[in-house]
Amino acid sequence: MIADLKLTPPVDLPLGVYRHYKGAEYEVLRLARHSETEEWLVVYRQCYGDGSWWVRPLLMFTEQVLVEGEPVARFEYMGAKPERGVD
């Protein structure tokens, strides 16, 4: 049986909270694929303000960027989403 490699994302990305290299936190909710290109996308929401939802290509989400000439992760995994207490 030949496996369809497109069904598996090229990067293992845990769901949970990530900190952007500029300091803001975001919650990764799931992975999705672009309907035309089949590119893997990260679906995430900001953990501040209005909680807006965003998508970004998976490879861009996991890449390193240069900050003052040094490579750093664009998003750093902070951990699983904390469980909400009973209201």
C-alpha positions as CSV (number, residue, x, y, z in Angstrom):
1,M,0.0,0.0,0.0
2,I,1.4,3.4,-0.9
3,A,0.9,6.1,1.7
4,D,-0.4,9.5,0.7
5,L,2.3,11.7,2.2
6,K,0.0,14.8,1.8
7,L,-2.3,13.3,4.5
8,T,0.5,13.8,7.1
9,P,1.8,17.2,8.0
10,P,5.5,17.7,7.4
11,V,6.0,19.0,10.9
12,D,4.6,17.6,14.2
13,L,3.0,20.6,15.9
14,P,1.4,20.1,19.3
15,L,-1.8,21.9,20.0
16,G,-1.6,24.4,22.8
17,V,-0.3,27.8,23.7
18,Y,2.6,29.4,21.8
19,R,4.5,32.7,22.4
20,H,5.3,34.7,19.4
21,Y,8.9,36.0,19.3
22,K,7.5,39.6,19.8
23,G,5.9,38.4,23.1
24,A,2.1,37.9,22.4
25,E,0.6,34.5,23.2
26,Y,-1.6,32.4,20.8
27,E,-3.5,29.2,21.1
28,V,-3.0,26.7,18.3
29,L,-6.4,25.0,17.7
30,R,-5.8,22.7,14.8
31,L,-4.1,22.1,11.4
32,A,-5.9,22.5,8.1
33,R,-5.1,22.4,4.5
34,H,-5.5,25.0,1.8
35,S,-8.4,23.9,-0.6
36,E,-6.4,24.7,-3.8
37,T,-2.8,24.1,-3.0
38,E,-3.2,21.5,-0.2
39,E,-0.6,23.5,1.8
40,W,-0.7,22.8,5.5
41,L,-2.0,25.7,7.6
42,V,-2.0,26.4,11.4
43,V,-5.3,27.7,12.8
44,Y,-4.8,29.7,15.9
45,R,-6.3,32.5,17.9
46,Q,-4.8,35.3,19.9
47,C,-5.0,34.9,23.7
48,Y,-5.6,38.7,24.2
49,G,-7.9,41.4,22.9
50,D,-10.8,40.1,20.9
51,G,-9.4,36.6,20.5
52,S,-9.2,36.9,16.7
53,W,-8.6,33.8,14.7
54,W,-5.7,33.5,12.3
55,V,-4.2,31.1,9.8
56,R,-0.5,30.9,8.8
57,P,1.3,28.3,6.7
58,L,2.7,25.5,8.9
59,L,6.3,25.9,7.6
60,M,6.2,29.6,8.3
61,F,4.7,29.1,11.8
62,T,7.6,26.7,12.7
63,E,10.4,28.6,11.0
64,Q,13.1,30.6,12.7
65,V,13.4,34.4,12.3
66,L,16.4,36.6,12.8
67,V,16.2,38.9,15.9
68,E,19.2,41.2,16.2
69,G,21.1,38.8,13.9
70,E,20.3,35.7,16.0
71,P,17.9,32.9,14.9
72,V,14.9,32.4,17.2
73,A,11.7,30.4,16.8
74,R,8.9,32.5,15.4
75,F,6.6,30.7,17.9
76,E,7.7,28.9,21.0
77,Y,5.5,26.2,22.5
78,M,4.5,27.1,26.1
79,G,2.3,24.1,26.9
80,A,-1.1,22.6,26.6
81,K,-4.1,24.9,27.0
82,P,-4.9,25.2,30.7
83,E,-8.1,23.6,31.7
84,R,-10.8,26.1,32.7
85,G,-12.2,25.8,36.2
86,V,-15.9,25.3,36.9
87,D,-17.6,28.7,36.8
